[in-house]
Amino acid sequence: MDQSLEFDRDLLRKYDISGPRYTSYPTAPQFHDGFGVADYREAAEHSNGELIPRPLSLYLHIPFCRTVCFYCGCNRVITGNYRHAGEYLARLEREIRLQAPLFDSDRVVEQLHFGGGTPTYLGGEDMARLMAALGQAFPLSREDGREFSIEIDPRTVSRGKVAQLAGLGFNRMSLGVQDFDPAVQAAVNRIQSVEQTAECIDAAREAGFGSVNLDLIYGLPRQTLESFERTLLTVLALRPERLAVYNYAHLPELFKVQRQIRAEEIPDPETKLALLELTIDRLTEAGYVYIGMDHFALPDDELSRAQRGGGLHRNFQGYSTHAECDLIGLGVSAIGRVGDTYSQNLRDLDGYYDALDSARQPLWRGIVLTADDRLRRDVINAIMCHSAVDFRDFERRQGIRFRSHFAAELEDLAPLAADGLVEIDDTGLAVTPLGRLLLRNVAMVFDAYLRDRARERPAFSRVI
């Protein structure tokens, strides 16, 4: 596929609307509390019965942070009292013991991700304890092809702790950076030096980590083109295998902590567009490949190879190469995908604790996909991951006539085609280099829940 990009400010302005990020389809606003534990267990049993058992992916949510970052929209708990971590781990281990028997013992965990919060809030002994609990409950892969990743705050780790994480089986890490400029860091309450970050990356490579991702955010308060270019050049000198560069979404009505940010210090829309263009220019000049959405990777990285080979997938952690896995979400607010279902745990700690103290799975809501959901999920995944839809492939696999089945959607794509964002012929749909920054806009055309005008449209972030 063509992995190139073209940047057109006028078109980006025109199509800068709100829309889902499509880490799932249907998206989380369609999950409902009519989905219960019995539905989840039925999905697990059905998945166990497949002729070729799917491997497993585990996501563990560790919600604790010692300090608050003002831009954050994550489900997190700010505390300096480590006792809370012990209370949480006790419940998390109970959930692990409840979930593991639902899945056959021959289903190997090939993917593992610790997210947060700050997973490295946990001390070394507790991290080892948690990994031991997982290893006792699930068969954890030790193959080189496994993807065991953890989100890192470089301010919370030493070289010794990084080495310990490698010894526990982690082989990928993602570091929060956001911006190295001191004025920006002060405005968002995240003071982190280049030296701390570089030492963490050095320690990871020394310990044998195969991949390092850095997170950046454009559109933060006090950010300028000059200051962010300095950050980009510093980051490029560190040469991470992957980069995620997010647009800051200022939603103080949803995330109270963002009220600490002075709105007048946030770059205006034109500056944000310029920051995005600068980011794309610098990263592509340095050899990084645009994967999609906010993600870039070096050409020999697994994500880049998967995209070229047609094996890229999108899930709740972003882009992945493990499309075949069932995803088990563990921890408060965690989301999973088992078979043709999605489910989410309770979002509040008290409810999560009460459920597990009563030996109940802490499930809040979910959804069983219909045949139409599965078809549209397949189409949307093809757009988001490969910027193309092969009509004949879908007709062969799904037993439909694509152009007649999606006649209304293809008609709605006509304005995007006229603007040069997509090309459509009898054999398929291809997103052009001009349209690759607007993948969400193309995917939204196939979203039945957005097409239903009678439904209340949920709030989403803007596409640019």
Secondary structure as UniProt FT lines:
FT   HELIX           9..14
FT   HELIX           28..30
FT   TURN            33..34
FT   HELIX           37..48
FT   STRAND          56..62
FT   STRAND          64..65
FT   TURN            70..71
FT   STRAND          77..78
FT   HELIX           83..99
FT   HELIX           100..102
FT   TURN            105..106
FT   STRAND          109..116
FT   HELIX           119..121
FT   HELIX           124..137
FT   TURN            144..145
FT   STRAND          147..152
FT   HELIX           154..156
FT   HELIX           159..167
FT   TURN            168..169
FT   STRAND          172..178
FT   HELIX           182..188
FT   HELIX           194..207
FT   STRAND          211..218
FT   TURN            221..222
FT   HELIX           225..238
FT   STRAND          242..247
FT   TURN            252..254
FT   HELIX           256..260
FT   HELIX           263..265
FT   HELIX           269..285
FT   TURN            286..287
FT   STRAND          289..292
FT   TURN            293..294
FT   STRAND          295..297
FT   TURN            299..300
FT   HELIX           302..309
FT   STRAND          313..315
FT   TURN            316..317
FT   STRAND          318..320
FT   TURN            323..324
FT   STRAND          326..330
FT   TURN            332..333
FT   STRAND          335..338
FT   TURN            339..340
FT   STRAND          341..345
FT   HELIX           349..357
FT   TURN            358..359
FT   STRAND          363..368
FT   HELIX           371..386
FT   STRAND          388..390
FT   HELIX           391..398
FT   HELIX           402..405
FT   HELIX           407..412
FT   HELIX           414..418
FT   TURN            419..420
FT   STRAND          422..424
FT   STRAND          428..431
FT   TURN            433..435
FT   HELIX           436..438
FT   HELIX           439..444
FT   TURN            445..446
FT   HELIX           448..451
FT   TURN            453..454
//
